[in-house]
Every structure is written in structure tokens, then in C-alpha cells.
């Protein structure tokens, strides 16, 4: 509205997504809310490498960047390379990272869910399914090209997010793949997301409200036609 | 009985320091505050035993505010507060079983185990929570006051917040409309002098919170004196019904840290805490009154405290027996009227439900 006269070089960083046992007002993923706004950039680090490289990129960027960290990852350590420790290390905004290469199914995830997707990929490998795990890193801009290239190779897609399913990050990714790579899909796109309810406090309900590794494994197997959907079995 | 410290008023005449009470009321105060103290100490242990998860904010030290307020108003008046809500809930007629069950995420909790420590409610007694977003309960409280005025209830709403929240913009926005429309809203600043770990003077240009309403009258109250709180709340209710909003600043103190992750000793000295315990403790103050007026003997008061401990222990034992919520409860209480909306679990092909 200022025709580019005024820029807003600011970074908003804070914890995002489900924490543990804090109920509906402190456990919510805002990635898709922020990412739906033109003009904002939304970054979601998973590992130490992501956190370092993306935060530096965010600070150097001339536009407003929302930097969504996961509280439960604060206490986790990750191996880092010498390159990451170098003071010149920085990551590009808008570029996803293939955390694990595979050929049978693509799993997209961001933040804490990348760890879950990697665990799921390990479990799937034991059953002979080779999963490619994409760490989105940036929700807006979204790296549509990396996602579509991967899906054109694996022909199957499972999206994973902690946020609510409706109008979510997975929905946007699914649309992009339908728009650009429809002919390459060998199975319906599978979506794993937070349950479509406000976060409950009770431990048993809370567990049901956030994606688990077994949800990702199950969905990937469905996509690979290796399991019978519930409706058909009933 | 005379309050130990005079009220300080802003833009209004303060109420009298002479408070009418009775032996039975003083005994009730003693009993209620002792029960709250015991309940919070027990919650501390349950948290450390990992039976309570997530956030947990304890009220010990501030009991006189919850108890004195109830003595000055009725259950038709409304109360709304933030996350330090266990004792306010008990004061509104909640039970220990409901408290401990909720804290442990069990079915018998006041929110069926779905809310946790910060989300206690008791609507039938005018308790509207239990809110996790700092300060956001104050505009809601002014909304309750609007409803009370609109329906000519002749009742008022007490909206509680801390000295940390007192510097937020939304308080002044809500106060402006409340004053403009003469709403029967009483903004109660429970000033325990630390917003999390930040001393009030480091966060507020003017920590005289009772004056912060500018055009809205205010009253500073010794929040460690249950009789002063009672007197102030009675006065506030009358004032609000006649003239609109009022700010009550309760000068109080929390013995615990802000929440369970705060030891509470890094930003204040141990001497400060023990000094308050020795000189201003709300329970000890009433104990002294009961003894000096020969209303009760030392032994009787000790027995009341023992009884409180027993009640708390029994409630905890019972709460531990309470089951976790049923898995189907994941999909309840989302809407008042579900209109057949479908809702989904993490894997929609595995778990889905029609919302009631």
C-alpha cells in the first residue's frame, strides 16, 4: 500500500505447535494461519542446522518473517557439520531440504513432525518401503518445485503437520501436486494432521489429538497399497 | 474490627476501616484459607510427582483475596480470572475432587479433564474461568457486566488480573467502554508484585495500579487482610451498580514462583518471602484475631488445619481413582450444536466422528 516505500524488516520468533499438557490455549500450530498472508514469510526449523541457518536468513531478510519454533525441540540435540558451525553458514528462504531420499512415497513435514516422519521412514524401510522425507523449512514461500519433483519420482504423497487439517499446509501441498503433477499420482494423497478439535489436557486425549509415528506409517502403507483401508475391512 | 492498613482511594471516598464480622465468619475465613493453602501445597507435590502436567500456577499467599471477595458478594455476581484459578474456583463452590481430578486430567474434573490447571469453570455459580491468555479475561469480564446491566440483574462482575497484565492495552480498551456505558464491572488487580519474574517497577511506569484507570475511580486494598478485601468488594459492588466501573488493587503476595517451572527465588530474596510470611500472612492474621478475641483456642485451629489436610488427602485419593476421559470425549464440546459436522483424528481414515 506504500508502493514499496516502506519495508518491514522484522522477525517474530516464538514457540509454536503442541507443547505438553498445556491445553487448548497454549497448543496450536499457526503455520497455515500466517502462511495464508501475502507479504509474510514463514519459516519452521526442525534441527539445529535449520535453526541456525534459517534464523540468520530471517534476520538478514528485508521482509517480515514469522519464525515458528517448537518448544519440545528446544531440549533436543542434533549432530551438526563443520559447515553449519562456520560463521558464514546461512540457509536460503523458500527452499526445502530432502532429509532422506527414497523412491516409493514422499512424506512432507515441518518442525517437530520431520523427526516423526524420519522415524516413520525407518519403520517403513523395515517393511521394504523406501520413503523420501522432505523437511519443508519454509511454509511461505513454499518450495513447490522440490515437492513436485519428489512426487513425480515416487508417485505417492503423505503430508504431515501438527496443525488442524482444514485449510492447512497439507491441503495447500496437495493442491499444488494436483495442479502440477496429477498424472504422476498412483494413489490418493494422504493427509496426517492434528485432530480437528481444540487441544484437550488429559494425557490420553492429547495423544490422540497430535499425529503419531504410527499414523504416518499407516498412511504411507495405504498410499503404497500395502494395507486395507478401515472402511473396506469393516 | 479495624483493617490494619487504611484504604487508599483514587477519585472516590474510601469505605470505612471498621469492618463488621462475626466469630463464625472469622472461623469460616480461617477454615477456607487453610483449605486453599493445603490444596495448593498438595498440588505442588502432585506436580513434582508428575501426576499434574503442563502449566500449574499456585495461589498460596493470595488466599485472602479469593475468600474475602466471596464474603463481600453473592454467587449471582460473576468472577472471571486468569490461570491462577484453583482457589477462586474453590471459593465459588467448586469441590476438592473436581480440582484434583482436573489437575490430573481425569473425568471427574470440573472440565472433565479436558481443561487442566488453567481452565476451571463453574458457570452455575457465576465463575467464568480459568483463562490461559494473559489479560484476555478482562474484556470478557466487561462483557459479562454488559449482560448483567442489559438484563437488569443488579449484579456485578469481578474481573481479576495480575500486575503483569495491568500494562496491556486491552485492559484500557475494555475499561473505556465499561466506563462509557457505566457497566457494573470491577477490575481487580491482584498485585503480587511480580509479573512472572519481573518486578512491578521494571514493567510499569506507574505501579499505582488503582490510579491507572485515570477517569475510573480506584481503591488500594491490603490484599493480605481478608476483612479489608471483604469491605472493599462490598463497597465496589455498591459503587459499580450505582456509578459504573472501579479498579481494586489488591496488594498481595505469592509464596510460590509464577508457575512450577519458576523456583521463585532468583528475582526476589528469600528474606523478602519469609518476611511476608511472618508479618503479613493472611491465615496467621486471622489466627491471631481468633486467639486474641478468645473465639477459638490454639488447639481448635490446629484441628481445623488437620481436618483440611485430611479432606485434601481424601480428595486426592478419590481423584486418583477417577478414570481418564473416554476417547470419544475428544469429539465432544467442540460446538454447542454440531449440525452434523464431521471431525477427524490425526489420521482421518482411521478416526472420525460426527460432532454432537
Interface residues (C-beta under 8 A of the other chain):
Chain A: X19 X20 X21 X22 X23 X24 X25 X26 X165 X190 X191 X192 X193 X194 X195 X196 X197 X198 X200 X201 X202 X203 X204 X205 X208 X209 X210 X211 X212 X215 X218 X219 X222 X229 X230 X231
Chain B: X53 X54 X55 X102 X105 X106 X111 X113 X114 X115 X116 X118 X119 X131 X132 X133 X324 X325 X327 X329 X330 X331 X334 X343 X344 X345 X346 X347 X348 X349 X350 X351
